[in-house]
Amino acid sequence: MRRFTFALLLLLILLFAGCRTEQNPGSGVAQGVDSGNISSSEKTAYRSDTSPEDCMLCGGGIQDQIPSQWGQNNIALISLNSFDVKPIEINRYDGGQLIEAFAGFGSIGGGAGKNGGFSASLMENYDRGYAIGSVYFNGDEMLDTGKAAGFLCEDCLNEILPRQAGRCFGVGAVDLATGDVRIFAENLGGFTLGDFYINCDLREEDGDQPRMDLLIFYCPIRYEKQP
């Protein structure tokens, strides 16, 4: 009788633990959770046959696309489906040197995407250190992990791509100084990337392609960390 009671109690404990796991799944990056808070065991494993040498990020291919802008303390919009890159100039440079002087003017940038991919319209204010505009997703409305794997090695792929949770777009932002990438997602309201903060406001209207309105601030850390 004791053995039967013990076995029954153990079974109930296991069943309760299983139900609790099902009812409380972890939130993924697509819900706005920083990937740094997700353990490696919780991340989805993506496969890629692209070697590190051929990887657009760690292999240096992205630098060949935008050689004059790579390494600057700026960001760019990037498609993970096609690796179309559109730099955003908030900090001005001349021959690789940062221009630390009043400009007295701004700039309008962006442009259409490749092969029906995303397009952007942006206004850059150099003296105030911000940019404002919109991203129209078009053919990059959905993140295609297979296409992304054709550009990224397995390590970079798993570092960048979110878990299979929520709705993610094929477009994100890349830090041109470090190569760090963050993907835009449906419930992502904003994030920091290097010395920049990017506020995201998804707009979806009946019959129209979704777009994301962006407000990008240059906001480096104000004070040094205490030892």
Steps between C-alpha positions, in 0.01 A plus 500: 500500500787737585668430167174567316448829688859611434475415129171688469645807673805496273278474191291799612814709557631418151165578339476834683853597394423413139182707497678798651763494222231493232308789652802726548715499185794738496478825307727533199685787340203558271305618805763761577710297745873571467682193363761543772242386754434169322726207581665308218291193580180701440603634160385330182790336317514615137708313244719657233746362247661842451859495623637776727724611213195555278284651776387853421566608860797321652648429154496870411268489199287785634807724506543455126144628444548824692878550532484874563243470781614181672668562835326833557305566820170484311235240427336368185180325404562146380298221337586152624321359194722675244769684700399827345653769724397866531731708725357775718737792553450670834869550577675661203836376374761627257754246378439283805534791744205608714392857427444668835362829376164670454347405164210742475305264276344154491450232239230278352599141426368150447387369165343196338612147578648233276275245328184626666646505850460767766518870428556789737445872533713676761587852608834539678573791735876518553510782754231351726624143457184323390322358197130448438319311228327181390587153374262341246553125518362397158666167409679491835180486700590149619837377622616208282746299708605296197605812310673640808698176531635560150674815625591410858707226661335287766648693793385840368163358400428375851633819655268723296181310426228483766323190619189384315270721704286786377534676168837622377578704191786446258646841584701625794780736596875444501760691701764602244767523770455150643289298253234429764154441348148522643190387311176700498206311649127558539503570874841667520449858618865602499855397583855627538767411247848625576476875569150526351144456619243397238131552572275274289133567421334239277224637275251265336198629312240302308611434145845652547841344545620526862763758575705585805553861606842555656648764728875451541701691760875517543529456878839369616555415865535827687726394783774243535418189698633499853763230577 
